[in-house]
Amino acid sequence: MIKENIKRLRIEHGLNQQQLAEKLGYKGRENISRWESGDRKPNLANLLKIAGAFDVSIKVLLEESVEND
């Protein structure tokens, strides 16, 4: 899910929510918090920004996580 992928990538890149927000051009972390909690989903423009910030494709952000048994 988008929310888990954003959080996973943020943590893998060693960023807190505020740092990611600033990297995306936001003053506060509210949008990041809402995306990660699932309260809101990023629009296409924000998906492009997030993908660019993490150097991944939008597909990576949209992929469902696959659990191994």
N, CA, C and O atoms as a Tripos MOL2 file, in Angstrom:
@<TRIPOS>MOLECULE
protein
  276   275    69     0     0
PROTEIN
NO_CHARGES

@<TRIPOS>ATOM
      1 N           0.8440   -1.1890    0.0000 N.3       1 MET1
      2 CA          0.0000    0.0000    0.0000 C.3       1 MET1
      3 C           0.8810    1.2400    0.0000 C.2       1 MET1
      4 O           2.0220    1.2210    0.4630 O.2       1 MET1
      5 N           0.3310    2.2920   -0.5200 N.am      2 ILE2
      6 CA          1.0890    3.5360   -0.6470 C.3       2 ILE2
      7 C           1.6400    3.9790    0.6940 C.2       2 ILE2
      8 O           2.8140    4.3310    0.8030 O.2       2 ILE2
      9 N           0.7880    3.9610    1.7240 N.am      3 LYS3
     10 CA          1.2270    4.4830    3.0230 C.3       3 LYS3
     11 C           2.4210    3.7150    3.5660 C.2       3 LYS3
     12 O           3.3470    4.3170    4.1100 O.2       3 LYS3
     13 N           2.4110    2.3960    3.4250 N.am      4 GLU4
     14 CA          3.5280    1.5900    3.9290 C.3       4 GLU4
     15 C           4.7810    1.8130    3.0950 C.2       4 GLU4
     16 O           5.8870    1.8490    3.6330 O.2       4 GLU4
     17 N           4.6160    1.9600    1.7950 N.am      5 ASN5
     18 CA          5.7710    2.1620    0.9210 C.3       5 ASN5
     19 C           6.4400    3.5070    1.1760 C.2       5 ASN5
     20 O           7.6680    3.5950    1.1770 O.2       5 ASN5
     21 N           5.6530    4.5520    1.3920 N.am      6 ILE6
     22 CA          6.2260    5.8600    1.6910 C.3       6 ILE6
     23 C           7.0110    5.7890    2.9980 C.2       6 ILE6
     24 O           8.1470    6.2580    3.0740 O.2       6 ILE6
     25 N           6.4050    5.2060    4.0140 N.am      7 LYS7
     26 CA          7.0840    5.1210    5.3120 C.3       7 LYS7
     27 C           8.3500    4.2800    5.2170 C.2       7 LYS7
     28 O           9.3870    4.6550    5.7640 O.2       7 LYS7
     29 N           8.2730    3.1470    4.5280 N.am      8 ARG8
     30 CA          9.4370    2.2660    4.3930 C.3       8 ARG8
     31 C          10.5820    2.9880    3.6840 C.2       8 ARG8
     32 O          11.7270    2.9380    4.1330 O.2       8 ARG8
     33 N          10.2700    3.6520    2.5870 N.am      9 LEU9
     34 CA         11.3050    4.3710    1.8460 C.3       9 LEU9
     35 C          11.8840    5.5190    2.6630 C.2       9 LEU9
     36 O          13.0910    5.7590    2.6330 O.2       9 LEU9
     37 N          11.0330    6.2230    3.3890 N.am     10 ARG10
     38 CA         11.5000    7.3360    4.2300 C.3      10 ARG10
     39 C          12.4960    6.8300    5.2640 C.2      10 ARG10
     40 O          13.5570    7.4210    5.4620 O.2      10 ARG10
     41 N          12.1450    5.7340    5.9190 N.am     11 ILE11
     42 CA         13.0160    5.1680    6.9500 C.3      11 ILE11
     43 C          14.3040    4.6310    6.3300 C.2      11 ILE11
     44 O          15.3900    4.8380    6.8710 O.2      11 ILE11
     45 N          14.1830    3.9380    5.1900 N.am     12 GLU12
     46 CA         15.3770    3.4160    4.5060 C.3      12 GLU12
     47 C          16.3500    4.5330    4.1260 C.2      12 GLU12
     48 O          17.5620    4.3210    4.0930 O.2      12 GLU12
     49 N          15.8160    5.7180    3.8400 N.am     13 HIS13
     50 CA         16.6590    6.8520    3.4670 C.3      13 HIS13
     51 C          17.0840    7.6860    4.6770 C.2      13 HIS13
     52 O          17.7320    8.7220    4.5280 O.2      13 HIS13
     53 N          16.7150    7.2290    5.8730 N.am     14 GLY14
     54 CA         17.1450    7.8960    7.0970 C.3      14 GLY14
     55 C          16.5260    9.2600    7.3210 C.2      14 GLY14
     56 O          17.1510   10.1510    7.8970 O.2      14 GLY14
     57 N          15.2900    9.4200    6.8600 N.am     15 LEU15
     58 CA         14.6050   10.7080    7.0050 C.3      15 LEU15
     59 C          13.4720   10.5980    8.0140 C.2      15 LEU15
     60 O          12.8070    9.5660    8.1090 O.2      15 LEU15
     61 N          13.2590   11.6700    8.7640 N.am     16 ASN16
     62 CA         12.0450   11.7330    9.5610 C.3      16 ASN16
     63 C          10.9790   12.4340    8.7250 C.2      16 ASN16
     64 O          11.2650   12.8990    7.6220 O.2      16 ASN16
     65 N           9.7760   12.5140    9.2300 N.am     17 GLN17
     66 CA          8.6800   13.1000    8.4510 C.3      17 GLN17
     67 C           8.9580   14.5580    8.0910 C.2      17 GLN17
     68 O           8.6640   14.9840    6.9740 O.2      17 GLN17
     69 N           9.5110   15.3150    9.0060 N.am     18 GLN18
     70 CA          9.8070   16.7220    8.7450 C.3      18 GLN18
     71 C          10.8480   16.8640    7.6330 C.2      18 GLN18
     72 O          10.7110   17.7190    6.7570 O.2      18 GLN18
     73 N          11.8760   16.0360    7.6690 N.am     19 GLN19
     74 CA         12.9210   16.1110    6.6510 C.3      19 GLN19
     75 C          12.3650   15.7680    5.2660 C.2      19 GLN19
     76 O          12.7190   16.4120    4.2780 O.2      19 GLN19
     77 N          11.5040   14.7640    5.1950 N.am     20 LEU20
     78 CA         10.8880   14.4180    3.9140 C.3      20 LEU20
     79 C           9.9900   15.5550    3.4390 C.2      20 LEU20
     80 O           9.9920   15.8980    2.2570 O.2      20 LEU20
     81 N           9.2360   16.1290    4.3410 N.am     21 ALA21
     82 CA          8.3560   17.2470    3.9820 C.3      21 ALA21
     83 C           9.1780   18.3850    3.3710 C.2      21 ALA21
     84 O           8.8010   18.9380    2.3370 O.2      21 ALA21
     85 N          10.2790   18.7270    3.9970 N.am     22 GLU22
     86 CA         11.1220   19.8030    3.4860 C.3      22 GLU22
     87 C          11.7130   19.4450    2.1270 C.2      22 GLU22
     88 O          11.8250   20.3020    1.2500 O.2      22 GLU22
     89 N          12.0870   18.1930    1.9560 N.am     23 LYS23
     90 CA         12.6340   17.7330    0.6790 C.3      23 LYS23
     91 C          11.5970   17.8540   -0.4400 C.2      23 LYS23
     92 O          11.9450   18.0760   -1.6000 O.2      23 LYS23
     93 N          10.3160   17.7030   -0.0760 N.am     24 LEU24
     94 CA          9.2270   17.8010   -1.0440 C.3      24 LEU24
     95 C           8.6970   19.2220   -1.1870 C.2      24 LEU24
     96 O           7.8140   19.4730   -2.0070 O.2      24 LEU24
     97 N           9.2300   20.1580   -0.3950 N.am     25 GLY25
     98 CA          8.8250   21.5510   -0.5070 C.3      25 GLY25
     99 C           7.7170   21.9900    0.4350 C.2      25 GLY25
    100 O           7.0980   23.0320    0.2210 O.2      25 GLY25
    101 N           7.4620   21.2060    1.4740 N.am     26 TYR26
    102 CA          6.4460   21.5650    2.4720 C.3      26 TYR26
    103 C           7.1150   22.1160    3.7190 C.2      26 TYR26
    104 O           8.2330   21.7280    4.0550 O.2      26 TYR26
    105 N           6.4280   23.0210    4.4030 N.am     27 LYS27
    106 CA          6.9710   23.5850    5.6360 C.3      27 LYS27
    107 C           6.7940   22.6480    6.8170 C.2      27 LYS27
    108 O           7.6650   22.5710    7.6840 O.2      27 LYS27
    109 N           5.6830   21.9390    6.8600 N.am     28 GLY28
    110 CA          5.3920   21.0560    7.9850 C.3      28 GLY28
    111 C           5.2440   19.6180    7.5420 C.2      28 GLY28
    112 O           5.1830   19.3280    6.3470 O.2      28 GLY28
    113 N           5.1870   18.7220    8.5050 N.am     29 ARG29
    114 CA          5.1400   17.2850    8.2290 C.3      29 ARG29
    115 C           3.7250   16.7340    8.1110 C.2      29 ARG29
    116 O           3.5500   15.5240    7.9710 O.2      29 ARG29
    117 N           2.7170   17.5910    8.1650 N.am     30 GLU30
    118 CA          1.3290   17.1440    8.2050 C.3      30 GLU30
    119 C           0.9490   16.2540    7.0260 C.2      30 GLU30
    120 O           0.3170   15.2140    7.2090 O.2      30 GLU30
    121 N           1.3350   16.6620    5.8150 N.am     31 ASN31
    122 CA          0.9860   15.8440    4.6470 C.3      31 ASN31
    123 C           1.6200   14.4610    4.7420 C.2      31 ASN31
    124 O           0.9720   13.4570    4.4480 O.2      31 ASN31
    125 N           2.8740   14.4100    5.1490 N.am     32 ILE32
    126 CA          3.5700   13.1220    5.2590 C.3      32 ILE32
    127 C           2.8520   12.2450    6.2810 C.2      32 ILE32
    128 O           2.6250   11.0590    6.0430 O.2      32 ILE32
    129 N           2.5030   12.8290    7.4040 N.am     33 SER33
    130 CA          1.8070   12.0980    8.4550 C.3      33 SER33
    131 C           0.4750   11.5430    7.9570 C.2      33 SER33
    132 O           0.1310   10.3950    8.2370 O.2      33 SER33
    133 N          -0.2650   12.3570    7.2250 N.am     34 ARG34
    134 CA         -1.5660   11.9160    6.6970 C.3      34 ARG34
    135 C          -1.4010   10.7960    5.6800 C.2      34 ARG34
    136 O          -2.1890    9.8500    5.6570 O.2      34 ARG34
    137 N          -0.3670   10.9040    4.8320 N.am     35 TRP35
    138 CA         -0.1370    9.8510    3.8330 C.3      35 TRP35
    139 C           0.2470    8.5480    4.5150 C.2      35 TRP35
    140 O          -0.2450    7.4800    4.1510 O.2      35 TRP35
    141 N           1.1280    8.6380    5.5090 N.am     36 GLU36
    142 CA          1.6020    7.4200    6.1760 C.3      36 GLU36
    143 C           0.5340    6.7740    7.0560 C.2      36 GLU36
    144 O           0.5590    5.5620    7.2710 O.2      36 GLU36
    145 N          -0.3890    7.5620    7.5580 N.am     37 SER37
    146 CA         -1.4580    7.0050    8.3920 C.3      37 SER37
    147 C          -2.6100    6.4780    7.5350 C.2      37 SER37
    148 O          -3.4590    5.7310    8.0220 O.2      37 SER37
    149 N          -2.6370    6.8670    6.2610 N.am     38 GLY38
    150 CA         -3.7140    6.4450    5.3820 C.3      38 GLY38
    151 C          -4.9150    7.3670    5.4150 C.2      38 GLY38
    152 O          -5.9300    7.0790    4.7810 O.2      38 GLY38
    153 N          -4.8210    8.4840    6.1500 N.am     39 ASP39
    154 CA         -5.9270    9.4410    6.1810 C.3      39 ASP39
    155 C          -6.1430   10.0760    4.8160 C.2      39 ASP39
    156 O          -7.2710   10.3980    4.4450 O.2      39 ASP39
    157 N          -5.0590   10.2540    4.0710 N.am     40 ARG40
    158 CA         -5.1160   10.8150    2.7270 C.3      40 ARG40
    159 C          -4.1300   10.0730    1.8490 C.2      40 ARG40
    160 O          -3.1820    9.4570    2.3360 O.2      40 ARG40
    161 N          -4.3650   10.1380    0.5490 N.am     41 LYS41
    162 CA         -3.4200    9.5890   -0.4150 C.3      41 LYS41
    163 C          -2.8310   10.7500   -1.2050 C.2      41 LYS41
    164 O          -3.5300   11.7170   -1.5060 O.2      41 LYS41
    165 N          -1.5630   10.6590   -1.5380 N.am     42 PRO42
    166 CA         -0.9640   11.7360   -2.3360 C.3      42 PRO42
    167 C          -1.5550   11.7580   -3.7450 C.2      42 PRO42
    168 O          -1.8480   10.7110   -4.3230 O.2      42 PRO42
    169 N          -1.7250   12.9660   -4.2900 N.am     43 ASN43
    170 CA         -2.2080   13.0890   -5.6610 C.3      43 ASN43
    171 C          -1.0540   12.7850   -6.6170 C.2      43 ASN43
    172 O           0.0670   12.5290   -6.1780 O.2      43 ASN43
    173 N          -1.3230   12.8120   -7.9010 N.am     44 LEU44
    174 CA         -0.3190   12.4390   -8.8940 C.3      44 LEU44
    175 C           0.9200   13.3310   -8.8100 C.2      44 LEU44
    176 O           2.0450   12.8400   -8.8980 O.2      44 LEU44
    177 N           0.7180   14.6220   -8.6440 N.am     45 ALA45
    178 CA          1.8610   15.5370   -8.5460 C.3      45 ALA45
    179 C           2.7360   15.1760   -7.3510 C.2      45 ALA45
    180 O           3.9630   15.1970   -7.4490 O.2      45 ALA45
    181 N           2.1160   14.8480   -6.2380 N.am     46 ASN46
    182 CA          2.8870   14.4750   -5.0500 C.3      46 ASN46
    183 C           3.5460   13.1110   -5.2090 C.2      46 ASN46
    184 O           4.6610   12.9000   -4.7320 O.2      46 ASN46
    185 N           2.8620   12.1840   -5.8780 N.am     47 LEU47
    186 CA          3.4850   10.8860   -6.1530 C.3      47 LEU47
    187 C           4.7620   11.0720   -6.9710 C.2      47 LEU47
    188 O           5.7680   10.4100   -6.7170 O.2      47 LEU47
    189 N           4.7180   11.9680   -7.9440 N.am     48 LEU48
    190 CA          5.8990   12.2460   -8.7540 C.3      48 LEU48
    191 C           7.0270   12.8230   -7.9010 C.2      48 LEU48
    192 O           8.1870   12.4410   -8.0590 O.2      48 LEU48
    193 N           6.6840   13.7470   -6.9940 N.am     49 LYS49
    194 CA          7.6880   14.3310   -6.1040 C.3      49 LYS49
    195 C           8.3000   13.2750   -5.1910 C.2      49 LYS49
    196 O           9.5170   13.2280   -5.0150 O.2      49 LYS49
    197 N           7.4530   12.4300   -4.6130 N.am     50 ILE50
    198 CA          7.9240   11.3910   -3.6950 C.3      50 ILE50
    199 C           8.8250   10.4100   -4.4390 C.2      50 ILE50
    200 O           9.9020   10.0560   -3.9590 O.2      50 ILE50
    201 N           8.3720    9.9760   -5.6150 N.am     51 ALA51
    202 CA          9.1720    9.0460   -6.4080 C.3      51 ALA51
    203 C          10.5200    9.6610   -6.7480 C.2      51 ALA51
    204 O          11.5460    8.9840   -6.6790 O.2      51 ALA51
    205 N          10.5280   10.9240   -7.1090 N.am     52 GLY52
    206 CA         11.7810   11.6120   -7.4250 C.3      52 GLY52
    207 C          12.6940   11.7370   -6.2150 C.2      52 GLY52
    208 O          13.9090   11.5770   -6.3260 O.2      52 GLY52
    209 N          12.1080   12.0210   -5.0650 N.am     53 ALA53
    210 CA         12.9030   12.1670   -3.8420 C.3      53 ALA53
    211 C          13.6020   10.8740   -3.4670 C.2      53 ALA53
    212 O          14.7110   10.8940   -2.9320 O.2      53 ALA53
    213 N          12.9530    9.7430   -3.7490 N.am     54 PHE54
    214 CA         13.5240    8.4420   -3.3990 C.3      54 PHE54
    215 C          14.1630    7.7410   -4.5960 C.2      54 PHE54
    216 O          14.6810    6.6320   -4.4670 O.2      54 PHE54
    217 N          14.1260    8.3880   -5.7560 N.am     55 ASP55
    218 CA         14.6950    7.8340   -6.9820 C.3      55 ASP55
    219 C          14.1190    6.4500   -7.2930 C.2      55 ASP55
    220 O          14.8490    5.4970   -7.5660 O.2      55 ASP55
    221 N          12.7850    6.3730   -7.2420 N.am     56 VAL56
    222 CA         12.0680    5.1410   -7.5830 C.3      56 VAL56
    223 C          10.9540    5.5020   -8.5600 C.2      56 VAL56
    224 O          10.6470    6.6780   -8.7540 O.2      56 VAL56
    225 N          10.3600    4.5000   -9.1650 N.am     57 SER57
    226 CA          9.2200    4.7560  -10.0490 C.3      57 SER57
    227 C           7.9440    4.8610   -9.2100 C.2      57 SER57
    228 O           7.8860    4.3980   -8.0710 O.2      57 SER57
    229 N           6.9480    5.4690   -9.7960 N.am     58 ILE58
    230 CA          5.6440    5.5460   -9.1200 C.3      58 ILE58
    231 C           5.1210    4.1360   -8.8610 C.2      58 ILE58
    232 O           4.4400    3.8950   -7.8640 O.2      58 ILE58
    233 N           5.4330    3.2240   -9.7450 N.am     59 LYS59
    234 CA          4.9980    1.8330   -9.5840 C.3      59 LYS59
    235 C           5.4450    1.2730   -8.2390 C.2      59 LYS59
    236 O           4.6960    0.5440   -7.5880 O.2      59 LYS59
    237 N           6.6620    1.6100   -7.8210 N.am     60 VAL60
    238 CA          7.1700    1.1270   -6.5300 C.3      60 VAL60
    239 C           6.2990    1.6570   -5.3950 C.2      60 VAL60
    240 O           6.0330    0.9370   -4.4330 O.2      60 VAL60
    241 N           5.8550    2.8990   -5.4960 N.am     61 LEU61
    242 CA          5.0060    3.4770   -4.4580 C.3      61 LEU61
    243 C           3.6330    2.8250   -4.4080 C.2      61 LEU61
    244 O           3.0340    2.7110   -3.3390 O.2      61 LEU61
    245 N           3.1300    2.3960   -5.5710 N.am     62 LEU62
    246 CA          1.7810    1.8520   -5.6510 C.3      62 LEU62
    247 C           1.7020    0.3460   -5.4140 C.2      62 LEU62
    248 O           0.6150   -0.1960   -5.2170 O.2      62 LEU62
    249 N           2.8390   -0.3240   -5.4320 N.am     63 GLU63
    250 CA          2.8410   -1.7840   -5.2810 C.3      63 GLU63
    251 C           2.3010   -2.2090   -3.9260 C.2      63 GLU63
    252 O           2.5510   -1.5750   -2.9010 O.2      63 GLU63
    253 N           1.5650   -3.2840   -3.9560 N.am     64 GLU64
    254 CA          1.1170   -3.9090   -2.7190 C.3      64 GLU64
    255 C           2.3000   -4.6970   -2.1610 C.2      64 GLU64
    256 O           3.0570   -5.3040   -2.9180 O.2      64 GLU64
    257 N           2.4550   -4.6890   -0.8690 N.am     65 SER65
    258 CA          3.5440   -5.4650   -0.2910 C.3      65 SER65
    259 C           3.1830   -6.9420   -0.3420 C.2      65 SER65
    260 O           2.0280   -7.3240   -0.1540 O.2      65 SER65
    261 N           4.1780   -7.7480   -0.5950 N.am     66 VAL66
    262 CA          3.9960   -9.1810   -0.6950 C.3      66 VAL66
    263 C           4.6660   -9.8210    0.5050 C.2      66 VAL66
    264 O           5.8620   -9.6440    0.7360 O.2      66 VAL66
    265 N           3.8860  -10.5590    1.2550 N.am     67 GLU67
    266 CA          4.4320  -11.2140    2.4430 C.3      67 GLU67
    267 C           4.8730  -12.6290    2.0900 C.2      67 GLU67
    268 O           4.1650  -13.3660    1.4030 O.2      67 GLU67
    269 N           6.0360  -12.9840    2.5670 N.am     68 ASN68
    270 CA          6.5430  -14.3450    2.3540 C.3      68 ASN68
    271 C           6.1230  -15.2180    3.4960 C.2      68 ASN68
    272 O           6.2190  -14.8260    4.6590 O.2      68 ASN68
    273 N           5.6530  -16.4090    3.1720 N.am     69 ASP69
    274 CA          5.2510  -17.3570    4.2290 C.3      69 ASP69
    275 C           6.4340  -18.1450    4.7240 C.2      69 ASP69
    276 O           6.2880  -18.9870    5.6100 O.2      69 ASP69
@<TRIPOS>BOND
     1     1     2 1
     2     2     3 1
     3     3     4 2
     4     3     5 am
     5     5     6 1
     6     6     7 1
     7     7     8 2
     8     7     9 am
     9     9    10 1
    10    10    11 1
    11    11    12 2
    12    11    13 am
    13    13    14 1
    14    14    15 1
    15    15    16 2
    16    15    17 am
    17    17    18 1
    18    18    19 1
    19    19    20 2
    20    19    21 am
    21    21    22 1
    22    22    23 1
    23    23    24 2
    24    23    25 am
    25    25    26 1
    26    26    27 1
    27    27    28 2
    28    27    29 am
    29    29    30 1
    30    30    31 1
    31    31    32 2
    32    31    33 am
    33    33    34 1
    34    34    35 1
    35    35    36 2
    36    35    37 am
    37    37    38 1
    38    38    39 1
    39    39    40 2
    40    39    41 am
    41    41    42 1
    42    42    43 1
    43    43    44 2
    44    43    45 am
    45    45    46 1
    46    46    47 1
    47    47    48 2
    48    47    49 am
    49    49    50 1
    50    50    51 1
    51    51    52 2
    52    51    53 am
    53    53    54 1
    54    54    55 1
    55    55    56 2
    56    55    57 am
    57    57    58 1
    58    58    59 1
    59    59    60 2
    60    59    61 am
    61    61    62 1
    62    62    63 1
    63    63    64 2
    64    63    65 am
    65    65    66 1
    66    66    67 1
    67    67    68 2
    68    67    69 am
    69    69    70 1
    70    70    71 1
    71    71    72 2
    72    71    73 am
    73    73    74 1
    74    74    75 1
    75    75    76 2
    76    75    77 am
    77    77    78 1
    78    78    79 1
    79    79    80 2
    80    79    81 am
    81    81    82 1
    82    82    83 1
    83    83    84 2
    84    83    85 am
    85    85    86 1
    86    86    87 1
    87    87    88 2
    88    87    89 am
    89    89    90 1
    90    90    91 1
    91    91    92 2
    92    91    93 am
    93    93    94 1
    94    94    95 1
    95    95    96 2
    96    95    97 am
    97    97    98 1
    98    98    99 1
    99    99   100 2
   100    99   101 am
   101   101   102 1
   102   102   103 1
   103   103   104 2
   104   103   105 am
   105   105   106 1
   106   106   107 1
   107   107   108 2
   108   107   109 am
   109   109   110 1
   110   110   111 1
   111   111   112 2
   112   111   113 am
   113   113   114 1
   114   114   115 1
   115   115   116 2
   116   115   117 am
   117   117   118 1
   118   118   119 1
   119   119   120 2
   120   119   121 am
   121   121   122 1
   122   122   123 1
   123   123   124 2
   124   123   125 am
   125   125   126 1
   126   126   127 1
   127   127   128 2
   128   127   129 am
   129   129   130 1
   130   130   131 1
   131   131   132 2
   132   131   133 am
   133   133   134 1
   134   134   135 1
   135   135   136 2
   136   135   137 am
   137   137   138 1
   138   138   139 1
   139   139   140 2
   140   139   141 am
   141   141   142 1
   142   142   143 1
   143   143   144 2
   144   143   145 am
   145   145   146 1
   146   146   147 1
   147   147   148 2
   148   147   149 am
   149   149   150 1
   150   150   151 1
   151   151   152 2
   152   151   153 am
   153   153   154 1
   154   154   155 1
   155   155   156 2
   156   155   157 am
   157   157   158 1
   158   158   159 1
   159   159   160 2
   160   159   161 am
   161   161   162 1
   162   162   163 1
   163   163   164 2
   164   163   165 am
   165   165   166 1
   166   166   167 1
   167   167   168 2
   168   167   169 am
   169   169   170 1
   170   170   171 1
   171   171   172 2
   172   171   173 am
   173   173   174 1
   174   174   175 1
   175   175   176 2
   176   175   177 am
   177   177   178 1
   178   178   179 1
   179   179   180 2
   180   179   181 am
   181   181   182 1
   182   182   183 1
   183   183   184 2
   184   183   185 am
   185   185   186 1
   186   186   187 1
   187   187   188 2
   188   187   189 am
   189   189   190 1
   190   190   191 1
   191   191   192 2
   192   191   193 am
   193   193   194 1
   194   194   195 1
   195   195   196 2
   196   195   197 am
   197   197   198 1
   198   198   199 1
   199   199   200 2
   200   199   201 am
   201   201   202 1
   202   202   203 1
   203   203   204 2
   204   203   205 am
   205   205   206 1
   206   206   207 1
   207   207   208 2
   208   207   209 am
   209   209   210 1
   210   210   211 1
   211   211   212 2
   212   211   213 am
   213   213   214 1
   214   214   215 1
   215   215   216 2
   216   215   217 am
   217   217   218 1
   218   218   219 1
   219   219   220 2
   220   219   221 am
   221   221   222 1
   222   222   223 1
   223   223   224 2
   224   223   225 am
   225   225   226 1
   226   226   227 1
   227   227   228 2
   228   227   229 am
   229   229   230 1
   230   230   231 1
   231   231   232 2
   232   231   233 am
   233   233   234 1
   234   234   235 1
   235   235   236 2
   236   235   237 am
   237   237   238 1
   238   238   239 1
   239   239   240 2
   240   239   241 am
   241   241   242 1
   242   242   243 1
   243   243   244 2
   244   243   245 am
   245   245   246 1
   246   246   247 1
   247   247   248 2
   248   247   249 am
   249   249   250 1
   250   250   251 1
   251   251   252 2
   252   251   253 am
   253   253   254 1
   254   254   255 1
   255   255   256 2
   256   255   257 am
   257   257   258 1
   258   258   259 1
   259   259   260 2
   260   259   261 am
   261   261   262 1
   262   262   263 1
   263   263   264 2
   264   263   265 am
   265   265   266 1
   266   266   267 1
   267   267   268 2
   268   267   269 am
   269   269   270 1
   270   270   271 1
   271   271   272 2
   272   271   273 am
   273   273   274 1
   274   274   275 1
   275   275   276 2
@<TRIPOS>SUBSTRUCTURE
     1 MET1         2 RESIDUE 1 A MET
     2 ILE2         6 RESIDUE 1 A ILE
     3 LYS3        10 RESIDUE 1 A LYS
     4 GLU4        14 RESIDUE 1 A GLU
     5 ASN5        18 RESIDUE 1 A ASN
     6 ILE6        22 RESIDUE 1 A ILE
     7 LYS7        26 RESIDUE 1 A LYS
     8 ARG8        30 RESIDUE 1 A ARG
     9 LEU9        34 RESIDUE 1 A LEU
    10 ARG10       38 RESIDUE 1 A ARG
    11 ILE11       42 RESIDUE 1 A ILE
    12 GLU12       46 RESIDUE 1 A GLU
    13 HIS13       50 RESIDUE 1 A HIS
    14 GLY14       54 RESIDUE 1 A GLY
    15 LEU15       58 RESIDUE 1 A LEU
    16 ASN16       62 RESIDUE 1 A ASN
    17 GLN17       66 RESIDUE 1 A GLN
    18 GLN18       70 RESIDUE 1 A GLN
    19 GLN19       74 RESIDUE 1 A GLN
    20 LEU20       78 RESIDUE 1 A LEU
    21 ALA21       82 RESIDUE 1 A ALA
    22 GLU22       86 RESIDUE 1 A GLU
    23 LYS23       90 RESIDUE 1 A LYS
    24 LEU24       94 RESIDUE 1 A LEU
    25 GLY25       98 RESIDUE 1 A GLY
    26 TYR26      102 RESIDUE 1 A TYR
    27 LYS27      106 RESIDUE 1 A LYS
    28 GLY28      110 RESIDUE 1 A GLY
    29 ARG29      114 RESIDUE 1 A ARG
    30 GLU30      118 RESIDUE 1 A GLU
    31 ASN31      122 RESIDUE 1 A ASN
    32 ILE32      126 RESIDUE 1 A ILE
    33 SER33      130 RESIDUE 1 A SER
    34 ARG34      134 RESIDUE 1 A ARG
    35 TRP35      138 RESIDUE 1 A TRP
    36 GLU36      142 RESIDUE 1 A GLU
    37 SER37      146 RESIDUE 1 A SER
    38 GLY38      150 RESIDUE 1 A GLY
    39 ASP39      154 RESIDUE 1 A ASP
    40 ARG40      158 RESIDUE 1 A ARG
    41 LYS41      162 RESIDUE 1 A LYS
    42 PRO42      166 RESIDUE 1 A PRO
    43 ASN43      170 RESIDUE 1 A ASN
    44 LEU44      174 RESIDUE 1 A LEU
    45 ALA45      178 RESIDUE 1 A ALA
    46 ASN46      182 RESIDUE 1 A ASN
    47 LEU47      186 RESIDUE 1 A LEU
    48 LEU48      190 RESIDUE 1 A LEU
    49 LYS49      194 RESIDUE 1 A LYS
    50 ILE50      198 RESIDUE 1 A ILE
    51 ALA51      202 RESIDUE 1 A ALA
    52 GLY52      206 RESIDUE 1 A GLY
    53 ALA53      210 RESIDUE 1 A ALA
    54 PHE54      214 RESIDUE 1 A PHE
    55 ASP55      218 RESIDUE 1 A ASP
    56 VAL56      222 RESIDUE 1 A VAL
    57 SER57      226 RESIDUE 1 A SER
    58 ILE58      230 RESIDUE 1 A ILE
    59 LYS59      234 RESIDUE 1 A LYS
    60 VAL60      238 RESIDUE 1 A VAL
    61 LEU61      242 RESIDUE 1 A LEU
    62 LEU62      246 RESIDUE 1 A LEU
    63 GLU63      250 RESIDUE 1 A GLU
    64 GLU64      254 RESIDUE 1 A GLU
    65 SER65      258 RESIDUE 1 A SER
    66 VAL66      262 RESIDUE 1 A VAL
    67 GLU67      266 RESIDUE 1 A GLU
    68 ASN68      270 RESIDUE 1 A ASN
    69 ASP69      274 RESIDUE 1 A ASP
